[in-house]
Every structure is written in structure tokens, then in C-alpha cells.
Amino acid sequence: MTSTFIYDPNNWEDPVMQELHWLREEHAKEFNYDVHAIAMDGETRGKAVREEWQRQKIEHEAKSG
């Protein structure tokens, strides 16, 4: 069975898209719509996620032997 995805940029009735747009708007407001500040926040968050993943990986390897 195949499914067909139809992209409709005018479909604002999709609740997932509504949530995504709302989250993006709130994030942009938090940084006063400063693209550079938003990008720096993304880099900072990404680094924190990578560090946490690495810490968990090391802990898991230590428990596994």
C-alpha cells in the first residue's frame, strides 16, 4: 500500500502545523525576533543535548562492562 502526501501551504487547519507555528512564534518572541540570537540558542541547546547523550553513553558503557 502506498500513501500520498500532498503539501498544501494554505492548510492551517492541521493541528500539528498549528502547534509548530505557535512554538516557532513563541521561540522567536523570546529572542525579540533576532535571528542571530535564535541561532546561538540552537547551537547552545544542540551542544547540551550532545553532551548529555555522550554522558549517558559513557554511563551505559561503564555499567555494561
PyMOL Python script that loads the backbone (N, CA, C, O; Angstrom):
from pymol import cmd

cmd.read_pdbstr("""\
ATOM      1  N   MET A   1       0.850  -1.174   0.000  1.00  0.00           N
ATOM      2  CA  MET A   1       0.000   0.000   0.000  1.00  0.00           C
ATOM      3  C   MET A   1       0.898   1.240   0.000  1.00  0.00           C
ATOM      4  O   MET A   1       1.884   1.292   0.735  1.00  0.00           O
ATOM      5  N   THR A   2       0.569   2.203  -0.796  1.00  0.00           N
ATOM      6  CA  THR A   2       1.324   3.447  -0.851  1.00  0.00           C
ATOM      7  C   THR A   2       0.444   4.574  -0.350  1.00  0.00           C
ATOM      8  O   THR A   2      -0.777   4.558  -0.502  1.00  0.00           O
ATOM      9  N   SER A   3       1.099   5.547   0.248  1.00  0.00           N
ATOM     10  CA  SER A   3       0.354   6.724   0.688  1.00  0.00           C
ATOM     11  C   SER A   3       0.897   7.932  -0.055  1.00  0.00           C
ATOM     12  O   SER A   3       2.073   7.984  -0.415  1.00  0.00           O
ATOM     13  N   THR A   4       0.050   8.871  -0.269  1.00  0.00           N
ATOM     14  CA  THR A   4       0.426  10.076  -0.990  1.00  0.00           C
ATOM     15  C   THR A   4       0.336  11.262  -0.045  1.00  0.00           C
ATOM     16  O   THR A   4      -0.693  11.500   0.587  1.00  0.00           O
ATOM     17  N   PHE A   5       1.418  11.988   0.038  1.00  0.00           N
ATOM     18  CA  PHE A   5       1.449  13.191   0.856  1.00  0.00           C
ATOM     19  C   PHE A   5       1.260  14.379  -0.059  1.00  0.00           C
ATOM     20  O   PHE A   5       2.019  14.566  -1.010  1.00  0.00           O
ATOM     21  N   ILE A   6       0.262  15.172   0.222  1.00  0.00           N
ATOM     22  CA  ILE A   6       0.007  16.365  -0.575  1.00  0.00           C
ATOM     23  C   ILE A   6       0.321  17.580   0.279  1.00  0.00           C
ATOM     24  O   ILE A   6      -0.327  17.822   1.297  1.00  0.00           O
ATOM     25  N   TYR A   7       1.315  18.337  -0.139  1.00  0.00           N
ATOM     26  CA  TYR A   7       1.714  19.538   0.589  1.00  0.00           C
ATOM     27  C   TYR A   7       0.796  20.683   0.210  1.00  0.00           C
ATOM     28  O   TYR A   7       0.658  21.021  -0.965  1.00  0.00           O
ATOM     29  N   ASP A   8       0.177  21.270   1.205  1.00  0.00           N
ATOM     30  CA  ASP A   8      -0.698  22.404   0.973  1.00  0.00           C
ATOM     31  C   ASP A   8      -0.311  23.507   1.946  1.00  0.00           C
ATOM     32  O   ASP A   8      -0.710  23.470   3.110  1.00  0.00           O
ATOM     33  N   PRO A   9       0.468  24.498   1.484  1.00  0.00           N
ATOM     34  CA  PRO A   9       0.921  25.565   2.390  1.00  0.00           C
ATOM     35  C   PRO A   9      -0.220  26.412   2.942  1.00  0.00           C
ATOM     36  O   PRO A   9      -0.022  27.161   3.898  1.00  0.00           O
ATOM     37  N   ASN A  10      -1.392  26.307   2.365  1.00  0.00           N
ATOM     38  CA  ASN A  10      -2.535  27.093   2.830  1.00  0.00           C
ATOM     39  C   ASN A  10      -3.396  26.339   3.830  1.00  0.00           C
ATOM     40  O   ASN A  10      -4.402  26.867   4.305  1.00  0.00           O
ATOM     41  N   ASN A  11      -3.009  25.104   4.155  1.00  0.00           N
ATOM     42  CA  ASN A  11      -3.801  24.307   5.089  1.00  0.00           C
ATOM     43  C   ASN A  11      -3.368  24.603   6.519  1.00  0.00           C
ATOM     44  O   ASN A  11      -2.441  23.982   7.039  1.00  0.00           O
ATOM     45  N   TRP A  12      -4.034  25.540   7.139  1.00  0.00           N
ATOM     46  CA  TRP A  12      -3.713  25.911   8.522  1.00  0.00           C
ATOM     47  C   TRP A  12      -4.612  25.176   9.499  1.00  0.00           C
ATOM     48  O   TRP A  12      -4.582  25.462  10.695  1.00  0.00           O
ATOM     49  N   GLU A  13      -5.396  24.253   9.025  1.00  0.00           N
ATOM     50  CA  GLU A  13      -6.300  23.508   9.887  1.00  0.00           C
ATOM     51  C   GLU A  13      -5.617  22.306  10.537  1.00  0.00           C
ATOM     52  O   GLU A  13      -6.168  21.702  11.457  1.00  0.00           O
ATOM     53  N   ASP A  14      -4.437  21.961  10.069  1.00  0.00           N
ATOM     54  CA  ASP A  14      -3.709  20.831  10.619  1.00  0.00           C
ATOM     55  C   ASP A  14      -3.227  21.189  12.028  1.00  0.00           C
ATOM     56  O   ASP A  14      -2.444  22.127  12.175  1.00  0.00           O
ATOM     57  N   PRO A  15      -3.668  20.473  13.067  1.00  0.00           N
ATOM     58  CA  PRO A  15      -3.295  20.824  14.435  1.00  0.00           C
ATOM     59  C   PRO A  15      -1.798  20.699  14.701  1.00  0.00           C
ATOM     60  O   PRO A  15      -1.254  21.436  15.523  1.00  0.00           O
ATOM     61  N   VAL A  16      -1.134  19.784  14.024  1.00  0.00           N
ATOM     62  CA  VAL A  16       0.317  19.655  14.207  1.00  0.00           C
ATOM     63  C   VAL A  16       1.018  20.901  13.663  1.00  0.00           C
ATOM     64  O   VAL A  16       1.925  21.439  14.298  1.00  0.00           O
ATOM     65  N   MET A  17       0.595  21.344  12.503  1.00  0.00           N
ATOM     66  CA  MET A  17       1.192  22.547  11.916  1.00  0.00           C
ATOM     67  C   MET A  17       0.875  23.778  12.756  1.00  0.00           C
ATOM     68  O   MET A  17       1.720  24.658  12.919  1.00  0.00           O
ATOM     69  N   GLN A  18      -0.333  23.838  13.285  1.00  0.00           N
ATOM     70  CA  GLN A  18      -0.691  24.962  14.149  1.00  0.00           C
ATOM     71  C   GLN A  18       0.230  25.004  15.362  1.00  0.00           C
ATOM     72  O   GLN A  18       0.719  26.068  15.741  1.00  0.00           O
ATOM     73  N   GLU A  19       0.461  23.857  15.961  1.00  0.00           N
ATOM     74  CA  GLU A  19       1.342  23.775  17.131  1.00  0.00           C
ATOM     75  C   GLU A  19       2.763  24.164  16.763  1.00  0.00           C
ATOM     76  O   GLU A  19       3.418  24.891  17.509  1.00  0.00           O
ATOM     77  N   LEU A  20       3.243  23.694  15.634  1.00  0.00           N
ATOM     78  CA  LEU A  20       4.590  24.019  15.189  1.00  0.00           C
ATOM     79  C   LEU A  20       4.745  25.521  14.980  1.00  0.00           C
ATOM     80  O   LEU A  20       5.725  26.112  15.433  1.00  0.00           O
ATOM     81  N   HIS A  21       3.803  26.129  14.310  1.00  0.00           N
ATOM     82  CA  HIS A  21       3.874  27.575  14.068  1.00  0.00           C
ATOM     83  C   HIS A  21       3.789  28.358  15.377  1.00  0.00           C
ATOM     84  O   HIS A  21       4.469  29.371  15.544  1.00  0.00           O
ATOM     85  N   TRP A  22       2.958  27.891  16.297  1.00  0.00           N
ATOM     86  CA  TRP A  22       2.841  28.553  17.591  1.00  0.00           C
ATOM     87  C   TRP A  22       4.167  28.472  18.349  1.00  0.00           C
ATOM     88  O   TRP A  22       4.630  29.468  18.905  1.00  0.00           O
ATOM     89  N   LEU A  23       4.775  27.283  18.369  1.00  0.00           N
ATOM     90  CA  LEU A  23       6.054  27.115  19.064  1.00  0.00           C
ATOM     91  C   LEU A  23       7.150  27.986  18.456  1.00  0.00           C
ATOM     92  O   LEU A  23       7.943  28.590  19.177  1.00  0.00           O
ATOM     93  N   ARG A  24       7.188  28.045  17.136  1.00  0.00           N
ATOM     94  CA  ARG A  24       8.194  28.877  16.473  1.00  0.00           C
ATOM     95  C   ARG A  24       7.988  30.357  16.806  1.00  0.00           C
ATOM     96  O   ARG A  24       8.948  31.090  17.041  1.00  0.00           O
ATOM     97  N   GLU A  25       6.747  30.774  16.823  1.00  0.00           N
ATOM     98  CA  GLU A  25       6.437  32.172  17.140  1.00  0.00           C
ATOM     99  C   GLU A  25       6.853  32.500  18.571  1.00  0.00           C
ATOM    100  O   GLU A  25       7.452  33.547  18.820  1.00  0.00           O
ATOM    101  N   GLU A  26       6.538  31.613  19.509  1.00  0.00           N
ATOM    102  CA  GLU A  26       6.912  31.847  20.907  1.00  0.00           C
ATOM    103  C   GLU A  26       8.431  31.889  21.067  1.00  0.00           C
ATOM    104  O   GLU A  26       8.954  32.712  21.819  1.00  0.00           O
ATOM    105  N   HIS A  27       9.125  31.022  20.375  1.00  0.00           N
ATOM    106  CA  HIS A  27      10.587  30.998  20.449  1.00  0.00           C
ATOM    107  C   HIS A  27      11.164  32.288  19.867  1.00  0.00           C
ATOM    108  O   HIS A  27      12.093  32.864  20.435  1.00  0.00           O
ATOM    109  N   ALA A  28      10.625  32.738  18.751  1.00  0.00           N
ATOM    110  CA  ALA A  28      11.102  33.974  18.135  1.00  0.00           C
ATOM    111  C   ALA A  28      10.838  35.171  19.044  1.00  0.00           C
ATOM    112  O   ALA A  28      11.691  36.049  19.171  1.00  0.00           O
ATOM    113  N   LYS A  29       9.675  35.217  19.671  1.00  0.00           N
ATOM    114  CA  LYS A  29       9.356  36.312  20.596  1.00  0.00           C
ATOM    115  C   LYS A  29      10.345  36.360  21.751  1.00  0.00           C
ATOM    116  O   LYS A  29      10.755  37.435  22.190  1.00  0.00           O
ATOM    117  N   GLU A  30      10.724  35.173  22.239  1.00  0.00           N
ATOM    118  CA  GLU A  30      11.651  35.078  23.365  1.00  0.00           C
ATOM    119  C   GLU A  30      12.977  35.777  23.061  1.00  0.00           C
ATOM    120  O   GLU A  30      13.645  36.278  23.964  1.00  0.00           O
ATOM    121  N   PHE A  31      13.346  35.804  21.786  1.00  0.00           N
ATOM    122  CA  PHE A  31      14.604  36.424  21.375  1.00  0.00           C
ATOM    123  C   PHE A  31      14.374  37.706  20.579  1.00  0.00           C
ATOM    124  O   PHE A  31      15.249  38.168  19.847  1.00  0.00           O
ATOM    125  N   ASN A  32      13.191  38.262  20.736  1.00  0.00           N
ATOM    126  CA  ASN A  32      12.833  39.515  20.075  1.00  0.00           C
ATOM    127  C   ASN A  32      13.065  39.440  18.564  1.00  0.00           C
ATOM    128  O   ASN A  32      13.480  40.415  17.938  1.00  0.00           O
ATOM    129  N   TYR A  33      12.792  38.277  17.996  1.00  0.00           N
ATOM    130  CA  TYR A  33      12.894  38.026  16.562  1.00  0.00           C
ATOM    131  C   TYR A  33      14.311  38.242  16.017  1.00  0.00           C
ATOM    132  O   TYR A  33      14.482  38.489  14.823  1.00  0.00           O
ATOM    133  N   ASP A  34      15.318  38.152  16.878  1.00  0.00           N
ATOM    134  CA  ASP A  34      16.723  38.303  16.472  1.00  0.00           C
ATOM    135  C   ASP A  34      17.224  36.951  15.960  1.00  0.00           C
ATOM    136  O   ASP A  34      17.428  36.018  16.737  1.00  0.00           O
ATOM    137  N   VAL A  35      17.418  36.860  14.641  1.00  0.00           N
ATOM    138  CA  VAL A  35      17.797  35.591  14.022  1.00  0.00           C
ATOM    139  C   VAL A  35      19.124  35.083  14.578  1.00  0.00           C
ATOM    140  O   VAL A  35      19.283  33.881  14.794  1.00  0.00           O
ATOM    141  N   HIS A  36      20.066  35.974  14.810  1.00  0.00           N
ATOM    142  CA  HIS A  36      21.374  35.553  15.331  1.00  0.00           C
ATOM    143  C   HIS A  36      21.238  34.985  16.746  1.00  0.00           C
ATOM    144  O   HIS A  36      21.881  33.987  17.073  1.00  0.00           O
ATOM    145  N   ALA A  37      20.427  35.596  17.569  1.00  0.00           N
ATOM    146  CA  ALA A  37      20.215  35.102  18.933  1.00  0.00           C
ATOM    147  C   ALA A  37      19.505  33.748  18.911  1.00  0.00           C
ATOM    148  O   ALA A  37      19.818  32.868  19.712  1.00  0.00           O
ATOM    149  N   ILE A  38      18.562  33.584  18.004  1.00  0.00           N
ATOM    150  CA  ILE A  38      17.856  32.311  17.882  1.00  0.00           C
ATOM    151  C   ILE A  38      18.835  31.220  17.453  1.00  0.00           C
ATOM    152  O   ILE A  38      18.803  30.109  17.982  1.00  0.00           O
ATOM    153  N   ALA A  39      19.702  31.538  16.497  1.00  0.00           N
ATOM    154  CA  ALA A  39      20.694  30.562  16.029  1.00  0.00           C
ATOM    155  C   ALA A  39      21.664  30.191  17.153  1.00  0.00           C
ATOM    156  O   ALA A  39      22.008  29.020  17.312  1.00  0.00           O
ATOM    157  N   MET A  40      22.098  31.166  17.918  1.00  0.00           N
ATOM    158  CA  MET A  40      23.014  30.889  19.033  1.00  0.00           C
ATOM    159  C   MET A  40      22.338  29.997  20.068  1.00  0.00           C
ATOM    160  O   MET A  40      22.975  29.107  20.631  1.00  0.00           O
ATOM    161  N   ASP A  41      21.054  30.230  20.320  1.00  0.00           N
ATOM    162  CA  ASP A  41      20.305  29.387  21.244  1.00  0.00           C
ATOM    163  C   ASP A  41      20.247  27.956  20.726  1.00  0.00           C
ATOM    164  O   ASP A  41      20.393  27.004  21.493  1.00  0.00           O
ATOM    165  N   GLY A  42      20.037  27.810  19.432  1.00  0.00           N
ATOM    166  CA  GLY A  42      20.008  26.474  18.837  1.00  0.00           C
ATOM    167  C   GLY A  42      21.347  25.768  18.984  1.00  0.00           C
ATOM    168  O   GLY A  42      21.395  24.575  19.281  1.00  0.00           O
ATOM    169  N   GLU A  43      22.427  26.496  18.777  1.00  0.00           N
ATOM    170  CA  GLU A  43      23.758  25.906  18.943  1.00  0.00           C
ATOM    171  C   GLU A  43      23.988  25.491  20.397  1.00  0.00           C
ATOM    172  O   GLU A  43      24.513  24.410  20.664  1.00  0.00           O
ATOM    173  N   THR A  44      23.596  26.351  21.326  1.00  0.00           N
ATOM    174  CA  THR A  44      23.776  26.057  22.748  1.00  0.00           C
ATOM    175  C   THR A  44      22.968  24.836  23.156  1.00  0.00           C
ATOM    176  O   THR A  44      23.471  23.950  23.847  1.00  0.00           O
ATOM    177  N   ARG A  45      21.720  24.795  22.727  1.00  0.00           N
ATOM    178  CA  ARG A  45      20.870  23.648  23.062  1.00  0.00           C
ATOM    179  C   ARG A  45      21.399  22.365  22.422  1.00  0.00           C
ATOM    180  O   ARG A  45      21.394  21.305  23.050  1.00  0.00           O
ATOM    181  N   GLY A  46      21.850  22.463  21.184  1.00  0.00           N
ATOM    182  CA  GLY A  46      22.401  21.303  20.499  1.00  0.00           C
ATOM    183  C   GLY A  46      23.626  20.765  21.207  1.00  0.00           C
ATOM    184  O   GLY A  46      23.794  19.554  21.347  1.00  0.00           O
ATOM    185  N   LYS A  47      24.480  21.669  21.653  1.00  0.00           N
ATOM    186  CA  LYS A  47      25.684  21.252  22.380  1.00  0.00           C
ATOM    187  C   LYS A  47      25.306  20.553  23.679  1.00  0.00           C
ATOM    188  O   LYS A  47      25.896  19.532  24.032  1.00  0.00           O
ATOM    189  N   ALA A  48      24.336  21.093  24.383  1.00  0.00           N
ATOM    190  CA  ALA A  48      23.897  20.488  25.650  1.00  0.00           C
ATOM    191  C   ALA A  48      23.321  19.087  25.415  1.00  0.00           C
ATOM    192  O   ALA A  48      23.566  18.173  26.202  1.00  0.00           O
ATOM    193  N   VAL A  49      22.563  18.925  24.338  1.00  0.00           N
ATOM    194  CA  VAL A  49      21.987  17.614  24.027  1.00  0.00           C
ATOM    195  C   VAL A  49      23.089  16.618  23.692  1.00  0.00           C
ATOM    196  O   VAL A  49      23.062  15.477  24.154  1.00  0.00           O
ATOM    197  N   ARG A  50      24.067  17.052  22.881  1.00  0.00           N
ATOM    198  CA  ARG A  50      25.175  16.155  22.532  1.00  0.00           C
ATOM    199  C   ARG A  50      25.978  15.758  23.754  1.00  0.00           C
ATOM    200  O   ARG A  50      26.375  14.600  23.883  1.00  0.00           O
ATOM    201  N   GLU A  51      26.228  16.706  24.663  1.00  0.00           N
ATOM    202  CA  GLU A  51      26.969  16.404  25.888  1.00  0.00           C
ATOM    203  C   GLU A  51      26.205  15.426  26.778  1.00  0.00           C
ATOM    204  O   GLU A  51      26.800  14.513  27.350  1.00  0.00           O
ATOM    205  N   GLU A  52      24.903  15.611  26.896  1.00  0.00           N
ATOM    206  CA  GLU A  52      24.086  14.705  27.708  1.00  0.00           C
ATOM    207  C   GLU A  52      24.074  13.310  27.089  1.00  0.00           C
ATOM    208  O   GLU A  52      24.178  12.313  27.804  1.00  0.00           O
ATOM    209  N   TRP A  53      23.950  13.237  25.780  1.00  0.00           N
ATOM    210  CA  TRP A  53      23.969  11.952  25.100  1.00  0.00           C
ATOM    211  C   TRP A  53      25.303  11.244  25.344  1.00  0.00           C
ATOM    212  O   TRP A  53      25.332  10.043  25.614  1.00  0.00           O
ATOM    213  N   GLN A  54      26.399  11.986  25.248  1.00  0.00           N
ATOM    214  CA  GLN A  54      27.722  11.413  25.474  1.00  0.00           C
ATOM    215  C   GLN A  54      27.865  10.919  26.918  1.00  0.00           C
ATOM    216  O   GLN A  54      28.431   9.852  27.155  1.00  0.00           O
ATOM    217  N   ARG A  55      27.354  11.692  27.878  1.00  0.00           N
ATOM    218  CA  ARG A  55      27.425  11.302  29.284  1.00  0.00           C
ATOM    219  C   ARG A  55      26.647  10.001  29.511  1.00  0.00           C
ATOM    220  O   ARG A  55      27.128   9.097  30.195  1.00  0.00           O
ATOM    221  N   GLN A  56      25.459   9.912  28.939  1.00  0.00           N
ATOM    222  CA  GLN A  56      24.650   8.706  29.093  1.00  0.00           C
ATOM    223  C   GLN A  56      25.318   7.504  28.430  1.00  0.00           C
ATOM    224  O   GLN A  56      25.256   6.390  28.950  1.00  0.00           O
ATOM    225  N   LYS A  57      25.944   7.727  27.304  1.00  0.00           N
ATOM    226  CA  LYS A  57      26.630   6.658  26.597  1.00  0.00           C
ATOM    227  C   LYS A  57      27.786   6.121  27.469  1.00  0.00           C
ATOM    228  O   LYS A  57      27.963   4.908  27.581  1.00  0.00           O
ATOM    229  N   ILE A  58      28.560   7.013  28.077  1.00  0.00           N
ATOM    230  CA  ILE A  58      29.671   6.614  28.922  1.00  0.00           C
ATOM    231  C   ILE A  58      29.167   5.846  30.145  1.00  0.00           C
ATOM    232  O   ILE A  58      29.745   4.825  30.520  1.00  0.00           O
ATOM    233  N   GLU A  59      28.087   6.338  30.766  1.00  0.00           N
ATOM    234  CA  GLU A  59      27.495   5.648  31.908  1.00  0.00           C
ATOM    235  C   GLU A  59      27.020   4.247  31.533  1.00  0.00           C
ATOM    236  O   GLU A  59      27.230   3.289  32.278  1.00  0.00           O
ATOM    237  N   HIS A  60      26.383   4.138  30.379  1.00  0.00           N
ATOM    238  CA  HIS A  60      25.871   2.849  29.918  1.00  0.00           C
ATOM    239  C   HIS A  60      27.036   1.885  29.673  1.00  0.00           C
ATOM    240  O   HIS A  60      26.961   0.715  30.048  1.00  0.00           O
ATOM    241  N   GLU A  61      28.101   2.367  29.050  1.00  0.00           N
ATOM    242  CA  GLU A  61      29.267   1.508  28.788  1.00  0.00           C
ATOM    243  C   GLU A  61      29.932   1.072  30.079  1.00  0.00           C
ATOM    244  O   GLU A  61      30.412  -0.057  30.179  1.00  0.00           O
ATOM    245  N   ALA A  62      29.965   1.963  31.079  1.00  0.00           N
ATOM    246  CA  ALA A  62      30.567   1.618  32.364  1.00  0.00           C
ATOM    247  C   ALA A  62      29.761   0.526  33.062  1.00  0.00           C
ATOM    248  O   ALA A  62      30.344  -0.355  33.693  1.00  0.00           O
ATOM    249  N   LYS A  63      28.433   0.567  32.960  1.00  0.00           N
ATOM    250  CA  LYS A  63      27.579  -0.446  33.584  1.00  0.00           C
ATOM    251  C   LYS A  63      27.662  -1.762  32.830  1.00  0.00           C
ATOM    252  O   LYS A  63      27.566  -2.833  33.429  1.00  0.00           O
ATOM    253  N   SER A  64      27.841  -1.684  31.517  1.00  0.00           N
ATOM    254  CA  SER A  64      27.873  -2.895  30.699  1.00  0.00           C
ATOM    255  C   SER A  64      29.182  -3.644  30.824  1.00  0.00           C
ATOM    256  O   SER A  64      29.247  -4.849  30.579  1.00  0.00           O
ATOM    257  N   GLY A  65      30.209  -2.934  31.202  1.00  0.00           N
ATOM    258  CA  GLY A  65      31.494  -3.596  31.395  1.00  0.00           C
ATOM    259  C   GLY A  65      32.473  -3.351  30.354  1.00  0.00           C
ATOM    260  O   GLY A  65      33.589  -3.865  30.424  1.00  0.00           O
TER     261      GLY A  65
END
""", "prot")
cmd.dss("prot")
cmd.show_as("cartoon", "prot")
cmd.util.cbc("prot")
cmd.orient("prot")
